[in-house]
Structure formats: structure tokens, C-alpha cells
């Protein structure tokens, strides 16, 4: 009898900062694969609040209790990253119709690059659907309470960064 190769999944994103919605998708995605790699992306179109190393450290801290999750940085095409890891699945979260439109287009492009890697979409928990990293940062900049949107330690990180940089709402 031949042993099956471990099923490796990739959950890519900027995670600036990681939210409770991201954590929901990570926990659920980790149940679908033997190994889930959280791919922390550099995204030249965004101006992150946290460096790549800081985001990676936050995610490692927040996922330390999930044994089959690891965190890796990447600065290349998602499909190249997934191929390099031997991944067979890309895990993505959907919050609503806007996410669907974007993911629909990305899936088509990714399949054109490598149709052997499946895209799996998980709907965010209904209570977590409105959460977006950019909104969390905006709320924090204006002095709002973000503790119901991100893990507690991440809220502390965001609040400290806002104080440190003197970010103020415009």
C-alpha cells in the first residue's frame, strides 16, 4: 500500500493586521489539509502598518496553538509560492459579493498558471463578515475600540503603532 503525500494548503494574504475573520478561516482551513502554510505577502499596492517580519510574528503568535499551521513570507506569484511548497490547495476566505468578484477573476488567472492547484473558498462566519484589516486600522487611527475585530494582542500592537507613529484621522 502506498502512503498518500500530505495535503498542503496555502492561505495567502497581507494580514495587516490579522483579524478574527482571518483566524476563523485559518482554523477551518487547517482542518481541510495536513499542513496549512499561511503565506504573508508583500503587496506593493498597499502601504502596510506593520513590516512583513512584524506581520509574520503576529500570525505565528496567534496560530501557535494550531499544530499543522506554519507561517512563511513570500514575494512572488502565489502560484509559484504554492508550487515551491508542493501545495495542492489554495484556501481563500469570502466575506461577500465584492470578495467573490475579485476571487473569481484571481481564480481564473491562477488556473491559467497551474490548473493542478485547487482553489477552495470558505465563507467567513456571519458575525465576522464585515471585518476588514483596512477598516480595523481606520477605526484605530480615529481612536475607536478594535478589540472585537482582532485578537487581543494584535489590538495592543495596532494601538501601540498608532501612538508610536502619531497617526491621526484626516
C-alpha positions as CSV (number, residue, x, y, z in Angstrom):
1,X,0.0,0.0,0.0
2,X,1.4,3.4,-1.0
3,X,1.2,6.2,1.6
4,X,-0.5,9.4,0.4
5,X,1.5,12.5,0.2
6,X,0.5,15.1,2.8
7,X,-2.1,17.5,1.6
8,X,-0.5,21.0,1.8
9,X,-2.7,24.1,1.6
10,X,-1.7,27.8,1.4
11,X,-3.7,30.6,2.8
12,X,-2.2,33.8,1.3
13,X,-2.8,37.4,2.4
14,X,-1.3,40.6,3.6
15,X,-2.7,40.2,7.1
16,X,-2.1,43.8,8.1
17,X,-3.2,43.2,10.7
18,X,-4.5,39.7,11.2
19,X,-8.2,39.8,12.1
20,X,-10.7,37.4,13.8
21,X,-12.0,36.8,10.4
22,X,-8.6,35.6,9.2
23,X,-8.3,33.4,12.3
24,X,-11.7,31.8,11.6
25,X,-10.5,30.9,8.0
26,X,-7.2,29.6,9.4
27,X,-8.8,27.3,12.0
28,X,-11.3,26.0,9.5
29,X,-8.8,25.7,6.6
30,X,-6.3,23.8,8.9
31,X,-8.9,21.1,9.3
32,X,-9.0,20.5,5.5
33,X,-5.3,19.9,4.9
34,X,-2.4,18.1,6.7
35,X,-0.3,21.3,6.6
36,X,-1.6,24.8,6.2
37,X,1.0,27.4,5.3
38,X,-0.1,31.0,6.0
39,X,1.6,33.0,3.2
40,X,2.3,36.5,4.3
41,X,2.6,38.6,1.2
42,X,4.4,41.7,0.3
43,X,1.9,43.8,-1.6
44,X,3.3,46.7,-3.5
45,X,-0.2,48.2,-3.9
46,X,-0.7,48.6,-0.2
47,X,1.0,50.7,2.5
48,X,1.2,48.3,5.4
49,X,1.0,49.5,9.0
50,X,3.4,46.6,10.0
51,X,6.5,45.3,8.4
52,X,6.5,41.8,6.8
53,X,8.5,40.5,9.7
54,X,6.1,42.0,12.2
55,X,3.0,40.6,10.5
56,X,4.7,37.2,10.3
57,X,5.5,37.3,14.0
58,X,1.9,38.3,14.9
59,X,0.5,35.4,12.9
60,X,2.9,32.9,14.4
61,X,1.9,34.1,17.9
62,X,-1.8,33.9,17.1
63,X,-1.6,30.5,15.5
64,X,0.8,28.8,17.9
65,X,-2.0,26.6,19.2
66,X,-2.8,25.1,15.8
67,X,-0.3,22.3,15.3
68,X,-0.5,21.9,11.5
69,X,-0.1,25.6,10.7
70,X,3.1,27.3,9.7
71,X,3.8,30.9,8.6
72,X,6.0,31.9,5.6
73,X,6.8,35.2,3.9
74,X,6.5,35.4,0.1
75,X,7.3,37.9,-2.6
76,X,6.5,36.1,-5.8
77,X,3.4,34.9,-7.7
78,X,1.1,33.0,-5.4
79,X,1.1,30.0,-7.7
80,X,5.0,30.0,-7.8
81,X,5.0,30.0,-4.0
82,X,2.4,27.2,-3.8
83,X,4.3,25.1,-6.3
84,X,7.5,25.6,-4.4
85,X,5.8,24.3,-1.2
86,X,4.2,21.4,-3.1
87,X,0.7,22.7,-2.2
88,X,-2.4,21.3,-3.8
89,X,-4.9,23.7,-2.4
90,X,-5.2,27.5,-2.1
91,X,-7.5,28.5,0.8
92,X,-9.4,31.8,0.5
93,X,-12.0,33.4,2.6
94,X,-15.1,35.2,1.2
95,X,-17.0,37.9,3.1
96,X,-19.4,38.9,0.4
97,X,-20.1,39.7,-3.2
98,X,-17.2,42.1,-3.6
99,X,-14.8,39.4,-2.5
100,X,-16.4,36.9,-4.8
101,X,-15.9,39.1,-7.9
102,X,-12.2,39.6,-7.1
103,X,-11.6,36.0,-6.2
104,X,-13.4,34.8,-9.3
105,X,-11.0,36.8,-11.5
106,X,-8.0,35.7,-9.5
107,X,-9.0,32.0,-9.7
108,X,-9.2,32.2,-13.4
109,X,-5.7,33.7,-13.7
110,X,-4.3,31.2,-11.1
111,X,-5.8,28.2,-13.0
112,X,-4.2,29.5,-16.2
113,X,-0.9,29.4,-14.4
114,X,-1.4,26.0,-12.8
115,X,-4.7,24.1,-13.0
116,X,-3.4,21.3,-10.7
117,X,-3.7,23.5,-7.7
118,X,-7.3,23.8,-6.5
119,X,-8.8,27.0,-5.0
120,X,-11.1,26.4,-2.0
121,X,-13.3,29.1,-0.7
122,X,-14.6,29.3,2.8
123,X,-17.4,31.8,3.8
124,X,-16.4,33.8,6.8
125,X,-18.5,33.4,9.9
126,X,-21.6,35.7,9.6
127,X,-20.5,37.6,12.7
128,X,-17.1,38.2,11.2
129,X,-18.0,39.1,7.6
130,X,-17.8,42.9,8.0
131,X,-14.3,42.8,9.4
132,X,-11.5,44.1,7.0
133,X,-7.9,44.9,8.0
134,X,-8.1,48.4,6.4
135,X,-11.3,49.2,8.4
136,X,-9.6,48.0,11.6
137,X,-6.7,50.3,11.0
138,X,-9.0,53.2,10.2
139,X,-11.0,52.7,13.4
140,X,-7.8,52.5,15.4
141,X,-6.5,55.7,13.9
142,X,-9.7,57.5,14.9
143,X,-9.4,56.2,18.5
144,X,-12.2,53.5,18.2
145,X,-12.2,50.2,20.0
146,X,-10.9,47.4,17.8
147,X,-10.9,44.6,20.3
148,X,-13.9,42.9,18.9
149,X,-12.3,42.7,15.4
150,X,-8.8,41.4,16.1
151,X,-7.1,39.1,18.7
152,X,-6.3,41.0,21.9
153,X,-2.5,41.0,21.5
154,X,-3.0,42.3,17.9
155,X,-5.3,45.1,19.2
156,X,-2.5,46.1,21.5
157,X,0.0,46.0,18.6
158,X,-2.2,48.2,16.5
159,X,-2.9,50.7,19.2
160,X,0.8,51.0,20.1
161,X,1.7,51.5,16.4
162,X,-0.9,54.3,16.1
163,X,0.5,56.0,19.2
164,X,4.1,55.4,18.1
165,X,3.6,56.9,14.6
166,X,1.3,59.7,15.7
167,X,-1.3,58.6,13.1
168,X,-4.3,60.8,13.2
169,X,-7.5,60.7,11.2
170,X,-7.7,63.2,8.4
